[in-house]
Amino acid sequence: MSPVILPGAVIGVLGSGQLGRMFTLAARRMGYRVHTFSPDSDTPTGQVADVEINAPYEDLDAVTRFAQAVDVVTFEFENVPAATAEAAAACVPVRPRGEVLHITQNRLREKNFLASRGFPVTRFAAVCSAEQLHRAFDGFGPAILKTAGFGYDGKGQVRLAPGADCADAWNVLQSDEAVLEAMVDYEMELSVVAARGASGEFAHYGAIRNQHAAGILDVSSAPSGVPPDLEREAVEIAAAVLDALDVTGVLCVEFFVTRDGRLLINELAPRPHNSGHLTIDSCITSQFEQQLRAVCGLPLGSTERYRAAAMANLLGDLWNGAEPRWAAVCALPEIKLHLYGKLAARPGRKMGHLTATAPTAFEADRRVRAARQALTP
């Protein structure tokens, strides 16, 4: 077993966005120091970290120097080049492993991994040209064409209806590798945020219900309210995925729930997840503290939920030329405000989130939506 990395040690974070910021706040509360590495400066993570290193991920010499100054490396988003993770791993443990990053940062590798191990996924086909797309789409039915890599929040996707012009769709996507996925007639979307320790111990936050708008997560709530058998199955699938990938850290499994009650894995995120932000204000151990515990070899914390909760994203659209009415929201009981320190608000950009707690998930959902509405005149 690897030695436990105790408070006072230095944690290295590849990436510097809001997930790294919330991880850093959890780590510093427990007495750790944090160094962050990314091409940008004055970042959400860098603003609260002990050290902010600014260099391209492709600068492997800089990556090596960064890794030599820390005790363990983790990452806060999956679009870090595999070579970067490998360079860090030559110096210190990288958790989750670089192989996990490599699989999950590419939709085709991820789908093939899951399908080859018998996990339930949507029907899909690999596509590398307009001609391949035309052949694959014949008889496929309504589908979505997605870039294999570097797509998130609805980006890098084209919807295809029967009879669609495949050549035009391929040109719009502007990719040399893609995945064609059958459209799923689903009732809802769920996620299971879970952690796996270095010795294989497992902890989870149950099923979280997610609602999207324009391809971006809008509101998440827990408990999900789904039948206990379905929630149990979702957690069991998530546990099996973390085992199959040999994850040390936090990973989120996103699911479609079909109208006939089946679970299909949509995507994996090998890190804390937007839908798990509500754990900060509603659980004994947040997903970020859980990530810290896992990568440092500490026992995983309790995931017990104090109360039902809902989280609403705050996108840059809210600014619309004026500062949102923060005081109005802070005057509301049961509402917590989280802002990420991003320097510029842009439409679709995640600038922060609100969390509401309540006796029921339905009431928490109502409260958090009303609070977000109060931000604008």
C-alpha positions as CSV (number, residue, x, y, z in Angstrom):
1,M,0.0,0.0,0.0
2,S,1.2,3.5,-0.8
3,P,2.2,5.7,2.2
4,V,-0.5,8.1,3.4
5,I,0.1,11.7,2.4
6,L,-0.6,13.7,5.6
7,P,-1.6,17.3,6.2
8,G,1.3,19.7,5.6
9,A,2.1,18.0,2.3
10,V,1.8,19.7,-1.1
11,I,-0.9,18.7,-3.6
12,G,-0.3,19.5,-7.3
13,V,-3.3,20.2,-9.4
14,L,-3.2,20.1,-13.2
15,G,-5.8,22.6,-14.4
16,S,-6.9,25.8,-12.8
17,G,-10.6,26.3,-13.1
18,Q,-13.5,26.3,-10.6
19,L,-13.2,22.6,-9.7
20,G,-9.5,23.2,-8.7
21,R,-10.6,26.2,-6.7
22,M,-13.1,24.3,-4.6
23,F,-10.6,21.4,-4.2
24,T,-8.0,23.8,-3.0
25,L,-10.3,25.4,-0.4
26,A,-11.1,21.9,0.9
27,A,-7.4,21.0,0.9
28,R,-6.2,24.1,2.7
29,R,-8.9,23.7,5.3
30,M,-7.3,20.4,6.2
31,G,-3.8,21.8,6.3
32,Y,-2.4,20.9,2.9
33,R,-0.6,23.3,0.5
34,V,-1.6,23.4,-3.1
35,H,0.3,24.2,-6.3
36,T,-1.7,24.6,-9.6
37,F,-0.4,24.3,-13.2
38,S,-2.0,25.7,-16.3
39,P,-1.3,28.0,-19.2
40,D,-3.3,30.8,-17.6
41,S,-2.7,33.3,-14.8
42,D,-5.0,34.8,-12.1
43,T,-7.2,31.7,-12.4
44,P,-10.0,30.5,-10.1
45,T,-7.6,27.9,-8.6
46,G,-4.5,30.2,-8.7
47,Q,-6.3,32.9,-6.6
48,V,-6.6,30.5,-3.6
49,A,-3.6,28.2,-4.2
50,D,-0.2,28.6,-2.5
51,V,1.6,28.6,-5.9
52,E,0.3,29.2,-9.4
53,I,2.6,27.9,-12.2
54,N,1.9,29.3,-15.7
55,A,3.2,27.2,-18.6
56,P,1.8,25.2,-21.5
57,Y,0.8,21.6,-20.7
58,E,3.1,20.6,-23.6
59,D,6.1,22.1,-21.8
60,L,7.2,18.8,-20.2
61,D,10.3,20.3,-18.5
62,A,8.0,22.7,-16.7
63,V,5.6,19.9,-15.8
64,T,8.6,17.9,-14.4
65,R,9.7,20.8,-12.2
66,F,6.1,21.3,-11.0
67,A,5.8,17.6,-10.1
68,Q,9.2,17.5,-8.3
69,A,7.9,20.2,-5.9
70,V,4.7,18.4,-4.8
71,D,3.9,15.1,-3.1
72,V,1.0,13.9,-5.3
73,V,-0.7,15.2,-8.5
74,T,-4.4,15.2,-9.3
75,F,-6.3,17.0,-12.0
76,E,-9.4,19.1,-12.2
77,F,-10.4,18.6,-15.8
78,E,-9.8,15.9,-18.3
79,N,-8.4,17.8,-21.3
80,V,-4.8,17.6,-20.0
81,P,-2.6,15.9,-22.5
82,A,-1.7,12.3,-21.6
83,A,2.0,13.2,-22.0
84,T,1.6,15.8,-19.3
85,A,0.3,13.2,-16.9
86,E,3.0,10.8,-17.8
87,A,5.7,13.4,-17.2
88,A,4.3,14.1,-13.7
89,A,3.9,10.4,-13.0
90,A,7.7,9.9,-13.5
91,C,8.2,12.0,-10.4
92,V,5.2,11.5,-8.0
93,P,1.9,9.5,-7.9
94,V,-0.8,10.9,-10.2
95,R,-4.3,10.1,-9.1
96,P,-6.4,9.1,-10.9
97,R,-3.9,7.4,-13.1
98,G,-3.0,8.9,-16.5
99,E,-4.6,5.9,-18.2
100,V,-7.9,6.9,-16.7
101,L,-7.4,10.4,-18.1
102,H,-6.5,9.0,-21.5
103,I,-9.6,6.8,-21.7
104,T,-12.1,9.4,-20.5
105,Q,-10.9,12.4,-22.4
106,N,-11.9,10.8,-25.7
107,R,-15.5,9.8,-26.3
108,L,-14.6,6.9,-28.6
109,R,-12.1,5.4,-26.3
110,E,-14.5,5.8,-23.4
111,K,-17.4,4.2,-25.3
112,N,-15.2,1.3,-26.5
113,F,-13.9,0.8,-23.0
114,L,-17.4,0.7,-21.5
115,A,-19.0,-1.5,-24.2
116,S,-16.1,-4.0,-24.1
117,R,-16.8,-4.5,-20.4
118,G,-20.5,-4.9,-20.8
119,F,-21.6,-1.6,-19.4
120,P,-24.9,-0.2,-20.7
121,V,-24.2,2.5,-23.3
122,T,-26.1,4.1,-26.2
123,R,-25.7,2.6,-29.7
124,F,-22.7,4.2,-31.3
125,A,-20.3,4.1,-34.2
126,A,-16.8,5.5,-34.9
127,V,-16.7,8.0,-37.7
128,C,-13.6,9.5,-39.3
129,S,-14.9,11.0,-42.6
130,A,-18.1,12.2,-44.3
131,E,-18.3,9.0,-46.2
132,Q,-18.0,6.9,-43.1
133,L,-20.7,9.1,-41.5
134,H,-23.0,8.5,-44.4
135,R,-22.5,4.7,-44.2
136,A,-22.9,4.6,-40.4
137,F,-26.0,6.9,-40.4
138,D,-27.9,4.8,-42.9
139,G,-30.7,3.2,-40.9
140,F,-29.4,4.7,-37.6
141,G,-32.4,6.9,-36.9
142,P,-32.1,10.3,-35.1
143,A,-28.6,10.7,-33.8
144,I,-26.0,13.1,-32.5
145,L,-22.5,13.4,-34.0
146,K,-19.9,14.3,-31.4
147,T,-16.3,15.1,-31.6
148,A,-14.2,12.3,-30.0
149,G,-12.2,14.7,-28.0
150,F,-12.4,18.2,-26.3
151,G,-16.2,18.5,-26.2
152,Y,-18.2,19.6,-23.2
153,D,-21.3,21.5,-22.2
154,G,-23.0,20.7,-25.6
155,K,-20.0,21.9,-27.6
156,G,-18.7,19.8,-30.5
157,Q,-22.0,18.3,-31.3
158,V,-24.4,18.2,-34.3
159,R,-27.9,16.7,-34.2
160,L,-28.8,14.5,-37.2
161,A,-32.4,13.8,-38.2
162,P,-33.3,11.1,-40.8
163,G,-32.3,12.3,-44.2
164,A,-29.8,14.9,-42.9
165,D,-26.9,16.0,-45.1
166,C,-24.0,14.0,-43.7
167,A,-21.4,16.0,-45.7
168,D,-22.7,19.2,-44.3
169,A,-22.8,17.8,-40.7
170,W,-19.2,16.6,-41.0
171,N,-18.0,20.0,-42.2
172,V,-19.8,21.8,-39.3
173,L,-18.2,19.5,-36.8
174,Q,-14.7,20.3,-38.0
175,S,-13.1,17.2,-36.5
176,D,-11.1,14.3,-37.8
177,E,-12.5,11.8,-35.3
178,A,-16.1,11.6,-34.1
179,V,-18.7,9.3,-32.5
180,L,-22.2,8.9,-33.9
181,E,-24.6,8.2,-31.0
182,A,-28.2,7.2,-31.3
183,M,-30.6,9.7,-29.8
184,V,-32.1,8.3,-26.5
185,D,-35.8,8.8,-25.6
186,Y,-35.1,9.4,-22.0
187,E,-37.2,10.4,-19.0
188,M,-34.5,12.0,-17.0
189,E,-30.7,12.4,-16.5
190,L,-29.0,11.2,-13.4
191,S,-25.4,11.3,-12.1
192,V,-23.6,9.3,-9.5
193,V,-20.6,11.0,-8.0
194,A,-18.4,8.5,-6.3
195,A,-14.9,8.0,-4.8
196,R,-12.6,5.1,-4.7
197,G,-9.6,4.9,-2.3
198,A,-6.2,3.5,-3.0
199,S,-7.2,0.2,-1.4
200,G,-10.4,0.0,-3.3
201,E,-12.8,1.4,-0.7
202,F,-15.9,3.0,-2.2
203,A,-18.1,5.9,-1.2
204,H,-21.0,7.6,-3.1
205,Y,-23.5,10.4,-2.9
206,G,-26.5,8.4,-4.3
207,A,-28.2,9.4,-7.5
208,I,-28.5,13.1,-8.3
209,R,-31.1,14.4,-10.7
210,N,-29.9,16.7,-13.4
211,Q,-31.7,19.2,-15.7
212,H,-30.0,20.8,-18.6
213,A,-30.6,23.9,-20.7
214,A,-28.9,24.5,-24.1
215,G,-26.6,21.5,-23.4
216,I,-25.3,22.9,-20.1
217,L,-26.2,21.6,-16.7
218,D,-28.8,24.0,-15.2
219,V,-30.1,22.5,-11.9
220,S,-29.2,19.4,-9.9
221,S,-31.1,18.1,-6.9
222,A,-30.7,15.3,-4.4
223,P,-32.2,13.0,-3.3
224,S,-33.2,12.2,-6.9
225,G,-36.6,10.7,-6.1
226,V,-36.1,7.7,-8.4
227,P,-37.3,4.3,-7.2
228,P,-34.8,2.7,-4.7
229,D,-34.1,-0.3,-7.0
230,L,-33.1,2.1,-9.9
231,E,-30.9,4.2,-7.6
232,R,-29.2,1.0,-6.2
233,E,-28.5,-0.2,-9.8
234,A,-27.0,3.2,-10.8
235,V,-24.7,3.1,-7.7
236,E,-23.7,-0.5,-8.5
237,I,-22.8,0.4,-12.1
238,A,-20.8,3.4,-10.9
239,A,-18.9,1.2,-8.4
240,A,-18.1,-1.3,-11.2
241,V,-16.9,1.5,-13.5
242,L,-14.5,2.8,-10.9
243,D,-13.2,-0.7,-10.2
244,A,-12.8,-1.4,-14.0
245,L,-10.8,1.8,-14.4
246,D,-8.9,1.2,-11.1
247,V,-9.6,4.8,-10.1
248,T,-8.0,6.4,-7.1
249,G,-10.0,9.6,-6.7
250,V,-13.4,10.9,-7.6
251,L,-15.3,10.0,-10.8
252,C,-18.8,10.9,-11.9
253,V,-21.0,8.5,-14.1
254,E,-23.7,10.4,-16.0
255,F,-26.8,8.3,-16.9
256,F,-29.8,8.5,-19.1
257,V,-32.9,6.9,-17.6
258,T,-35.0,5.6,-20.5
259,R,-38.8,5.8,-20.5
260,D,-38.9,2.1,-19.9
261,G,-36.7,2.4,-16.8
262,R,-33.3,1.3,-18.2
263,L,-30.0,3.0,-17.3
264,L,-27.6,4.0,-20.1
265,I,-24.2,5.6,-19.4
266,N,-23.9,8.9,-21.2
267,E,-20.4,10.1,-20.1
268,L,-17.7,9.7,-17.5
269,A,-15.9,12.5,-15.7
270,P,-12.8,11.4,-13.8
271,R,-13.0,14.3,-11.3
272,P,-15.5,16.1,-9.1
273,H,-18.6,17.1,-11.2
274,N,-20.8,20.1,-11.6
275,S,-23.8,18.1,-10.3
276,G,-21.8,17.3,-7.1
277,H,-21.4,20.9,-6.0
278,L,-24.4,20.6,-3.8
279,T,-22.4,18.2,-1.6
280,I,-20.4,21.2,-0.2
281,D,-23.4,22.6,1.6
282,S,-25.5,19.4,2.2
283,C,-23.1,16.5,3.1
284,I,-20.7,15.8,5.9
285,T,-17.9,15.3,3.3
286,S,-18.0,17.2,0.1
287,Q,-16.9,15.7,-3.2
288,F,-13.8,17.9,-3.1
289,E,-12.7,16.8,0.4
290,Q,-13.4,13.3,-0.8
291,Q,-11.1,13.8,-3.8
292,L,-8.4,15.0,-1.4
293,R,-8.9,12.1,1.0
294,A,-8.7,9.6,-1.9
295,V,-5.6,10.9,-3.6
296,C,-3.8,11.3,-0.2
297,G,-4.6,7.7,0.9
298,L,-6.7,8.9,3.8
299,P,-9.9,7.1,4.8
300,L,-12.9,8.2,2.8
301,G,-15.3,10.5,4.6
302,S,-19.0,10.1,5.4
303,T,-21.3,11.1,2.5
304,E,-24.4,11.4,4.8
305,R,-26.6,14.3,3.6
306,Y,-27.9,16.7,6.2
307,R,-30.8,17.9,4.2
308,A,-32.2,17.7,0.6
309,A,-30.4,20.2,-1.7
310,A,-30.4,21.7,-5.1
311,M,-27.7,23.5,-7.1
312,A,-28.3,26.1,-9.9
313,N,-25.5,27.2,-12.2
314,L,-24.8,30.9,-12.7
315,L,-23.8,31.5,-16.3
316,G,-22.2,34.7,-17.7
317,D,-25.6,35.5,-19.3
318,L,-26.8,36.7,-15.9
319,W,-24.5,39.7,-16.0
320,N,-26.0,41.1,-19.2
321,G,-24.1,44.4,-18.8
322,A,-24.8,44.8,-15.1
323,E,-23.7,43.2,-11.9
324,P,-26.2,40.7,-10.5
325,R,-28.0,41.6,-7.3
326,W,-25.8,39.6,-4.9
327,A,-27.3,41.3,-1.8
328,A,-30.8,40.2,-2.7
329,V,-29.6,36.5,-2.9
330,C,-27.6,36.7,0.3
331,A,-30.7,37.9,2.1
332,L,-32.5,34.7,1.4
333,P,-32.4,31.9,4.0
334,E,-31.1,28.5,3.0
335,I,-29.2,29.9,0.0
336,K,-25.4,29.7,-0.4
337,L,-23.5,31.7,-3.0
338,H,-20.4,30.3,-4.6
339,L,-18.5,32.5,-7.1
340,Y,-15.5,31.3,-9.0
341,G,-13.4,34.4,-9.4
342,K,-13.4,34.4,-13.2
343,L,-12.3,37.7,-14.6
344,A,-14.8,38.1,-17.5
345,A,-18.5,37.0,-17.8
346,R,-19.4,35.5,-21.1
347,P,-22.6,33.9,-22.3
348,G,-22.6,30.2,-21.4
349,R,-19.5,30.5,-19.1
350,K,-19.9,29.0,-15.6
351,M,-19.3,31.9,-13.3
352,G,-20.6,30.4,-10.0
353,H,-23.5,28.5,-8.5
354,L,-26.2,28.7,-5.9
355,T,-27.1,26.0,-3.4
356,A,-30.4,25.7,-1.6
357,T,-31.2,23.2,1.2
358,A,-34.7,22.3,2.3
359,P,-36.7,19.4,3.8
360,T,-37.3,18.0,0.3
361,A,-35.6,18.1,-3.0
362,F,-38.7,19.6,-4.7
363,E,-38.6,22.5,-2.2
364,A,-34.8,22.9,-2.6
365,D,-35.3,23.1,-6.4
366,R,-38.0,25.7,-6.0
367,R,-35.8,27.8,-3.7
368,V,-32.7,27.7,-5.8
369,R,-34.6,28.7,-8.9
370,A,-36.3,31.6,-7.1
371,A,-32.9,32.7,-5.7
372,R,-31.4,32.8,-9.2
373,Q,-34.3,34.8,-10.5
374,A,-33.7,37.3,-7.7
375,L,-30.3,38.1,-9.1
376,T,-31.8,40.0,-12.0
377,P,-34.1,43.0,-11.7
